[in-house]
Amino acid sequence: MELKTYIVEDNATIRDNLIGALEELARVKALGWSESENEAKAWLAGNEGHWDLAIVDLFLKQGSGLGVLEACRSRPQGRLVVVLSNYATSDVRRRCMELGADAVFDKSNEIDALVEYCMAHNPALQGP
C-alpha cells in the first residue's frame, strides 16, 4: 500500500522533483496534480475517498493554496493536508494551521522533514 497523494504546485520543475523524491523515498503514489486553486478543489472534492494526502503550495497560477486548505476543512477523518511553501513564516504557518493544515513545510530547508512526515503516515512503512 502506498500513500496516495495529490500535489497542488504550479512550478513544473519543483512538482516533478517532489513527486520523484517522494515516490522513491517515502513510497508515495502521486495520483495527479493541479496548478490552480479551482482545479485542486474540484479534484479533491470529486475524489474524496481516493486520496490520503494533499501537498499544497500557497502561490498558484490561479487562486491560492489558502483557498484549497479552506475547501479541505470538512475532509473525512484520516485525510491529511500539508503546505509546502517558500513563504513558511510564523504568521503563514499559524494561518495555515487555523485553516486546517496538518503541517507546514518550507521548500527551502524542510524537504527532509516532509519526506519523514510522509514516511511516518504511510501505512506501508509501518511495523506490524
C-alpha positions as CSV (number, residue, x, y, z in Angstrom):
1,M,0.0,0.0,0.0
2,E,1.2,3.5,-0.9
3,L,0.4,6.9,0.5
4,K,-2.0,8.2,-2.3
5,T,-1.1,11.8,-2.7
6,Y,-2.3,14.8,-4.7
7,I,0.0,17.6,-5.5
8,V,-1.0,21.3,-5.8
9,E,2.0,23.0,-7.2
10,D,2.3,25.3,-10.3
11,N,6.1,25.1,-10.8
12,A,6.6,22.0,-13.1
13,T,10.3,21.6,-12.1
14,I,9.5,21.7,-8.3
15,R,6.5,19.4,-8.8
16,D,8.4,16.8,-10.9
17,N,11.3,16.7,-8.5
18,L,9.0,16.5,-5.5
19,I,7.0,13.6,-7.0
20,G,10.2,11.8,-7.9
21,A,11.7,12.2,-4.4
22,L,8.5,11.2,-2.5
23,E,7.9,8.2,-4.7
24,E,11.4,6.9,-4.2
25,L,12.0,7.8,-0.6
26,A,8.6,7.6,1.1
27,R,6.6,5.2,-1.2
28,V,4.2,7.9,-2.1
29,K,1.9,7.4,-5.1
30,A,1.2,10.7,-6.9
31,L,-2.4,10.4,-8.1
32,G,-2.2,13.7,-10.0
33,W,-1.6,17.4,-9.7
34,S,-3.0,20.8,-10.4
35,E,-1.6,24.3,-10.8
36,S,-4.7,26.3,-9.6
37,E,-7.0,26.6,-6.7
38,N,-10.1,25.8,-8.6
39,E,-8.6,22.6,-10.3
40,A,-7.3,21.4,-6.9
41,K,-10.6,22.0,-5.1
42,A,-12.6,20.2,-7.8
43,W,-10.3,17.2,-7.9
44,L,-10.0,16.8,-4.1
45,A,-13.8,17.1,-3.7
46,G,-14.5,14.8,-6.6
47,N,-12.1,12.1,-5.4
48,E,-12.8,12.4,-1.7
49,G,-12.4,8.7,-0.9
50,H,-9.4,8.1,-3.1
51,W,-6.6,10.2,-1.6
52,D,-4.7,10.1,1.7
53,L,-2.5,13.2,1.5
54,A,-2.6,16.6,-0.4
55,I,0.5,18.7,-0.6
56,V,-0.4,22.3,-1.3
57,D,1.7,25.3,-2.3
58,L,0.3,28.7,-1.4
59,F,1.0,30.7,-4.5
60,L,-0.6,29.2,-7.6
61,K,-1.3,30.2,-11.2
62,Q,-4.9,30.9,-10.2
63,G,-6.1,31.4,-6.7
64,S,-4.3,30.4,-3.6
65,G,-3.4,27.4,-1.6
66,L,-5.2,29.0,1.3
67,G,-8.5,28.5,-0.6
68,V,-7.6,24.9,-1.1
69,L,-7.0,24.5,2.6
70,E,-10.3,26.1,3.4
71,A,-12.1,23.8,1.0
72,C,-10.5,20.8,2.7
73,R,-11.6,21.7,6.2
74,S,-14.5,19.3,6.1
75,R,-12.5,16.4,4.7
76,P,-13.0,12.9,6.1
77,Q,-11.0,11.8,9.1
78,G,-7.6,10.5,8.1
79,R,-7.1,12.6,5.1
80,L,-4.0,14.8,5.5
81,V,-3.3,18.2,4.0
82,V,0.1,19.8,4.3
83,V,1.5,23.0,3.0
84,L,4.9,23.2,1.2
85,S,5.8,26.8,0.5
86,N,8.7,29.2,0.2
87,Y,6.8,31.5,2.5
88,A,6.5,29.4,5.6
89,T,6.9,32.3,8.1
90,S,5.5,32.0,11.6
91,D,2.4,34.1,10.6
92,V,1.8,31.9,7.5
93,R,2.2,28.7,9.5
94,R,-0.3,29.9,12.0
95,R,-2.8,30.9,9.3
96,C,-2.4,27.6,7.6
97,M,-3.0,25.7,10.8
98,E,-6.1,27.8,11.5
99,L,-7.4,26.7,8.1
100,G,-6.9,23.1,8.9
101,A,-3.4,22.2,7.6
102,D,-1.9,19.2,9.4
103,A,1.6,20.5,8.9
104,V,3.6,23.3,7.1
105,F,7.0,22.8,5.5
106,D,9.4,25.3,3.9
107,K,10.5,24.4,0.4
108,S,14.0,25.8,1.0
109,N,15.0,23.8,4.1
110,E,12.3,21.3,5.2
111,I,12.0,18.8,2.3
112,D,13.6,16.2,4.5
113,A,11.0,16.9,7.2
114,L,8.3,16.5,4.6
115,V,9.7,13.1,3.5
116,E,9.9,12.0,7.1
117,Y,6.2,13.1,7.6
118,C,5.1,11.1,4.6
119,M,7.0,8.1,5.8
120,A,5.5,8.4,9.3
121,H,2.0,8.5,7.8
122,N,2.5,5.8,5.2
123,P,0.8,2.5,6.3
124,A,3.1,0.6,4.0
125,L,6.1,1.7,6.1
126,Q,4.7,1.0,9.5
127,G,5.7,-2.0,11.5
128,P,3.3,-5.0,12.1
